[in-house]
């Protein structure tokens, strides 16, 4: 029976139900989750704060549209080379100091961006904007890998997927806020300082909460058996195990491809729709529906997976439904006057595809245990960013310019691009990644097995798809007569 416990003066803890080994949870885990969620949300708003008002910013500071685009692209560029270093920092320095460092970098970047609006003398605004965005991009590499590790170290087995979902979905929530708030704040060039100041406020609040409110990397008593052995492998040894784990490699490549497709979709949506007469406002609505329904789907899947532990089934079904929605978007986006159908397809694309991200990250941890959560989740993200660059280059390379039709709403100063082949290619890639994962990905849930009393060795972690290891069940296997019951907590 669960009851309150304490590890020291003023430290409240609760015994985890069904865990006779004395695993405990601490109320301050929710503060940690709040800080990571706020940091991720703030970082995402800073990332795309300029994009919705690029024309106004370019006119106010005499910048080109290309320079403004680089303020968003720098996040993608920085995340690939510095992502591996961030994985090492997270697994070596610890979750607390990684979060604090990320919060300070995020706050410093938000302040640096605002300096051209505060200084009286002439400055080079692009240098300050790019410097601030670069600091925020470094902060992103530190925070984007944290949700899986936070969930593993601080939350019991029946709350891990939900905690991961909340922290992970804070990032697209920030993207949604930026797309809605920036146009609402900036009506003319004189409003830009107000926008930059407002975005700096949550960055400063998060920095204060992280510095004052986070006391330790891990709780005094772990909430689960998996947390007790978390990050047991050294950084380089963990990377070697990941590369040799066939199941993990399949998941990383296929789900990383999905991340790349969704990054390309978000970046190119306005250009794709304007050719057929859809307004920028409608493109923004489709992007908002994509994110909102993704968050709602993630909430539902997080609660479901916490109860059932069906990580593989949810991931495979979600990606298959995503492929169908992607095919529908490729077809409907090339037609005129299909606003209702397009809005519905974008909502379904977010609901099926975006929502599976936290579950897939948890599955990456399950199939690669005992490798650290930062390495297993972080490598998927870095690979997804690299695949995103390749996919975006490929999609734009196969487009062709056509004489601007009278119904086009594109305002780029050139003839619009024909995206028909690109959209079919995107749908084909999504279908390929989904089918490959469904057919070839099979894995035991190594972390759940460890919590059931059968800890995998580092050599076992190298086994991959098609191994002889038995497929896990959400609950521990039946005990042999006369043996002591396992201490695994179940949902």
Secondary structure, DSSP 8 states (H G I E B T S, - for coil): ---EEEEETTEEEEE-TT-TT--EEETTHHHHHHHHHHHHHHHHHHHTTTGGGHHHHHHHHT--HHHHHHHHHHHHHHHHHHHHHHHHHHHHH-HHHHHHHHHHHHHHHHHHHHHHHH-SS---HHHHHHHHHHHHHHHHHHHTTHHHHHHHHHS-TTTHHHHHHHHHHHHHHHHHHHHHHHHHH-SSGGGHHHHHHHHHHHHHHHHHHHHHH---SS-SS-SSHHHHTTT-S-HHHHHHHHHH-HHHHHHHHHHHHHHHHHHHHHHHHHHHHHTTT--HHHHHHHHHHHHHHHHHHHHHHHHHHHHH--HHHHHHHHHHHHHHHHHHHHHHTTSSS-HHHHHHHHHHHHHHHGGGHHHHHHHHHHHHTTS-HHHHHHHHHHHHHHHHHHHHHHHHHT-EE----TT----SSS--EE-HHHHHHHHHHHHHHHHHHHHH-----HHHHHHTT----TTGGG--TT-SS----SS-----TTS--------
